[in-house]
């Protein structure tokens, strides 16, 4: 579980990021889960946008993705969500090294 201080830090790190994954009409398929999982392993912190034609609520989508990838939902604002997961590879742990305790 992330503390308030950690969430605040992660939000500041994600502020300048662009969404790297978009979710549309197809909702959350296994392909989306696999893509998110790989992106989290490589980057630790990602933004995902939910397109207007998606029928599900962004908060529900964020919860489903986080459960299936063992990630943390940092924030959901409008149709954009921020997810964090510590990478298993030490060389990819750039965000985790800076994360406040």
C-alpha positions in Angstrom: 0.0 0.0 0.0 1.3 3.4 -0.9 1.4 6.2 1.7 0.1 9.7 1.0 3.7 11.0 0.6 4.5 8.3 -1.9 1.4 9.0 -3.9 2.2 12.7 -4.0 5.7 11.9 -5.2 4.4 9.6 -7.9 1.9 12.1 -9.1 4.6 14.7 -9.5 6.7 12.2 -11.5 3.8 11.4 -13.8 2.7 15.0 -14.3 4.8 15.5 -17.5 4.2 12.0 -18.8 2.0 11.3 -21.8 -0.4 8.3 -21.7 1.3 5.3 -23.4 -1.8 3.0 -23.5 -5.3 3.8 -24.6 -8.4 1.8 -23.7 -11.4 2.0 -26.0 -14.5 0.1 -26.9 -12.8 -3.3 -26.4 -12.4 -2.6 -22.7 -9.8 -4.6 -20.7 -8.7 -7.6 -22.8 -5.9 -10.0 -22.0 -3.8 -8.1 -24.6 -4.3 -4.9 -22.6 -3.3 -6.6 -19.4 -0.1 -8.0 -21.0 0.8 -4.7 -22.5 0.3 -2.9 -19.2 2.3 -5.5 -17.3 5.2 -5.2 -19.7 5.1 -1.4 -19.6 5.1 -1.4 -15.8 8.0 -3.8 -15.7 10.0 -1.5 -17.9 8.9 1.9 -16.6 7.4 1.3 -13.1 5.1 4.4 -13.6 2.6 4.7 -16.5 -0.4 6.7 -17.6 -3.3 5.1 -19.3 -6.1 7.0 -21.1 -9.7 5.8 -21.5 -11.2 6.9 -24.8 -14.7 8.5 -25.0 -16.2 5.5 -26.7 -15.4 3.3 -23.7 -18.6 2.4 -21.8 -16.9 1.5 -18.5 -15.9 4.0 -15.8 -12.2 4.8 -15.6 -12.1 4.0 -11.9 -13.5 0.6 -12.5 -11.0 0.0 -15.3 -8.1 1.1 -13.1 -9.1 -1.2 -10.4 -9.4 -4.2 -12.7 -6.0 -3.5 -14.3 -4.3 -3.0 -10.9 -5.7 -6.3 -9.6 -4.6 -8.3 -12.6 -1.1 -6.7 -12.8 -0.5 -6.4 -9.0 0.0 -2.7 -9.5 -1.1 0.3 -7.4 -3.6 2.9 -8.6 -1.9 6.2 -7.9 -4.6 8.5 -9.2 -7.6 8.6 -11.6 -8.5 12.0 -13.0 -11.2 12.2 -15.6 -10.3 9.6 -18.2 -6.6 9.3 -17.3 -5.2 6.9 -14.7 -1.7 6.6 -13.2 -0.4 3.1 -12.2 2.7 2.2 -10.3 4.4 -1.2 -9.8 8.0 -1.8 -8.6 10.0 -3.5 -11.3 11.5 -6.9 -10.6 14.7 -5.8 -12.5 17.0 -3.6 -10.4 18.1 -1.8 -13.6 14.5 -0.6 -14.2 13.9 0.6 -10.6 14.6 4.3 -11.3 11.3 5.5 -9.7 11.5 3.1 -6.8 14.9 4.3 -5.8 13.6 7.9 -5.4 10.3 6.9 -3.7 10.1 8.3 -0.2 9.8 5.8 2.7 
